[in-house]
């Protein structure tokens, strides 16, 4: 599995990734997914990652990039490329 | 000014395998420069059967050496010598019902110097019987390179319409520098794209022969080797 940028999050990331890959291949790809089964594992990993981004002082940069990406989606919507999230 | 690299390709693997490989593509033997991958957000919409993912990758090497030579040190920061680290924001949507995946990756830093946005659309062919059929998967890639070096903006991508500062000569040399940087980026994209595809193929080959277990075992080895 790919490593997290924060070594302290590797364990919770690996647990989440394992769950996600199973859900993705067994349910999602077969069109039989009803819910995202790995939500609680994701929340644990995400809490760790959010802290790590803040500690490294990159949380704002990441948030700005995400906002900007959302804004430019409008252009691609016109071209029919990326649907809204 | 903007430069664009584009390519169409077809993978000899089912749509299901290709999308799984996309999420699993790091680490692979062609991705030694990728240091980490994190999931920032993942949303599943049961009504449309679409999966939205936002990830953050950390890669070695920020700018091509040729670009670094063109830039004032003040822009690069104290520690940067071109052999630094770069964060990449990756967003993707998989529509499992309609059989397509759209992806977008962009650099987070130094977007004024060179803004690189890679977009891909993966599609199962019209004649495909499903996500697991052996009809292959089509992929269209475009990489858009845009330099705004020398232009003063409150925010990097905000308004390309604003006129650059200075007289005609200054504007001309600025445009020429931007174009040079975009060309270097274009050259790099045309070299790195085939490697990215080879990396995907290795992950898909592991999936084909040994399933998930083989992929995870291969990843462990790639991680140890890097």
Interface residues (C-beta under 8 A of the other chain):
Chain A: X1 X2 X3 X4 X5 X6 X9 X13 X16 X17 X20 X21 X24 X25 X28 X29 X30 X31 X33 X34 X35 X36 X42 X45 X46 X49 X58 X61 X62 X65 X66 X68 X69 X72 X76 X81 X82 X83 X85
Chain B: X16 X19 X20 X23 X24 X26 X27 X34 X35 X36 X37 X38 X39 X40 X42 X43 X44 X46 X49 X50 X51 X52 X54 X56 X58 X87 X89 X91 X93 X94 X95 X96 X97 X102 X104 X106 X108 X109 X119 X121 X131 X132 X155 X157 X212 X216 X219 X223
